[in-house]
Amino acid sequence: METILQNVQNKLSEVDGLKYIDENWGQLDYYSPSMPVMWPCCLIDINDGDFSNLGKDFEKSPKERQMGNFALKIILANLKLGNTSQQAPQLQKNNGWLIWRLMQSVHEKLHGFTPGENSSKLIRRNFQRILRDDGVQEYHVTYLFEVRNV
């Protein structure tokens, strides 16, 4: 899984505008108001997995082989300092909508990307907005993938 996370992190480094990309270890949850990130940020984690048996391969270790189905969670967050109301200046509105452009860029990089040697391509599954009271815009996007022969 470490290799998959590193490959995803490397792929996300191609997205212009992301200033911090790291594994999610609670940066947005436990450190308010001084979160240890730069804005906008992208946090990654493999947060769910299921396994099924494929049988035995006596030439490999372990001999019992499995297929793993995993969920990769991408958290996009930005500190929103301005508003996007109809009356706001256009520059302020453009800055306020930045997270949506970043989400599209992240999707273009990750959807269909193969993060590991024995893995399938990443396929977007769902999207969720996290409502916060500290001025941070936070969105979670989940991508599914499989890993064979684990």
C-alpha positions in Angstrom: 0.0 0.0 0.0 2.9 2.3 0.6 3.9 2.2 -3.0 0.3 3.0 -4.1 0.2 6.0 -1.8 3.5 7.2 -3.1 2.5 6.8 -6.7 -0.8 8.7 -6.0 1.1 11.4 -4.3 3.5 11.7 -7.2 0.6 11.9 -9.7 -1.1 14.6 -7.6 2.1 16.6 -7.7 1.3 17.3 -11.3 -1.8 19.3 -10.3 -1.0 23.0 -10.5 -2.2 24.9 -7.5 -1.9 22.2 -4.8 0.6 23.5 -2.2 0.5 20.5 0.2 0.0 16.8 -0.6 0.4 14.2 2.1 -1.0 11.1 3.7 -4.0 12.0 5.9 -2.9 11.6 9.6 -5.4 14.1 11.0 -4.0 17.4 9.9 -7.4 19.0 9.5 -9.0 17.4 12.5 -6.7 17.9 15.5 -4.7 21.0 15.0 -7.2 23.8 14.6 -6.6 26.7 14.3 -3.0 26.1 13.3 -3.3 23.2 10.9 0.1 21.9 9.7 -0.7 22.3 6.0 -0.4 24.9 3.2 -3.5 25.9 1.4 -4.9 24.5 -0.8 -4.1 21.0 0.3 -4.8 17.4 -0.7 -4.7 14.6 1.8 -4.7 10.9 0.7 -5.4 7.7 2.5 -6.5 4.1 1.8 -9.4 3.9 4.3 -11.3 0.7 3.4 -10.4 -2.7 2.0 -12.0 -6.1 1.4 -10.3 -9.3 0.4 -11.4 -12.5 -1.4 -9.4 -15.7 -2.0 -7.9 -16.5 -5.4 -6.5 -19.9 -4.4 -2.9 -21.1 -4.0 0.3 -20.4 -5.9 3.0 -22.6 -4.6 5.7 -20.6 -6.3 4.9 -17.4 -4.3 4.9 -16.4 -0.6 2.4 -16.4 0.9 1.0 -19.4 -1.0 -2.6 -18.3 -0.4 -3.3 -15.5 -2.9 -6.0 -12.9 -2.6 -7.7 -10.1 -4.4 -8.1 -6.8 -2.5 -10.8 -4.2 -3.2 -9.8 -0.8 -1.8 -11.1 2.7 -1.4 -8.7 5.6 -1.8 -10.0 8.7 -0.1 -8.8 12.1 -1.4 -9.5 15.1 0.8 -9.3 18.5 -0.9 -9.3 21.5 1.4 -8.8 25.2 1.2 -9.1 28.1 3.6 -11.8 30.2 2.1 -11.2 33.8 3.0 -13.6 35.5 0.5 -17.1 35.0 -0.7 -18.5 34.1 -4.1 -21.7 36.0 -3.9 -23.1 37.7 -7.0 -22.0 41.1 -5.7 -18.4 40.1 -5.0 -15.6 41.4 -7.2 -14.7 38.9 -10.0 -11.2 38.3 -8.7 -12.5 37.4 -5.2 -15.1 35.1 -6.8 -12.4 33.4 -8.9 -10.4 32.7 -5.8 -13.5 31.4 -4.0 -14.3 28.9 -6.7 -10.7 27.6 -6.8 -11.4 24.3 -5.0 -13.8 23.3 -7.8 -11.1 23.7 -10.4 -8.7 21.8 -8.3 -11.2 19.0 -7.8 -11.6 18.7 -11.6 -7.8 18.7 -12.1 -7.3 16.0 -9.5 -10.0 13.9 -11.2 -8.4 14.3 -14.6 -5.1 13.0 -13.1 -6.5 10.2 -11.0 -9.5 8.7 -12.8 -8.1 5.9 -14.9 -4.6 6.1 -13.3 -3.0 2.7 -12.4 -1.3 3.3 -9.0 0.5 0.0 -8.6 2.0 -2.9 -10.5 -0.8 -5.4 -9.7 -3.6 -2.9 -9.4 -6.5 -1.9 -11.5 -7.2 1.7 -12.5 -8.6 4.2 -10.1 -12.3 4.8 -10.7 -14.2 7.6 -8.9 -17.0 6.3 -6.7 -18.4 9.2 -4.7 -18.1 12.7 -3.5 -19.0 14.3 -0.1 -18.9 17.8 1.2 -17.8 18.2 4.9 -19.4 21.2 6.5 -17.0 22.9 8.9 -17.3 26.0 11.2 -13.7 27.2 10.8 -13.6 28.6 7.3 -12.1 25.5 5.7 -13.7 24.1 2.6 -13.4 20.4 2.7 -14.4 17.8 0.1 -13.9 14.0 0.1 -13.7 12.1 -3.1 -13.4 8.3 -3.1 -11.7 6.3 -5.8 -12.0 2.5 -6.0 -9.3 0.0 -7.1 -8.3 -3.6 -6.9 -5.0 -5.2 -6.2 -4.4 -8.8 -7.4 -2.2 -11.5 -5.8 -1.8 -9.9 -2.4 
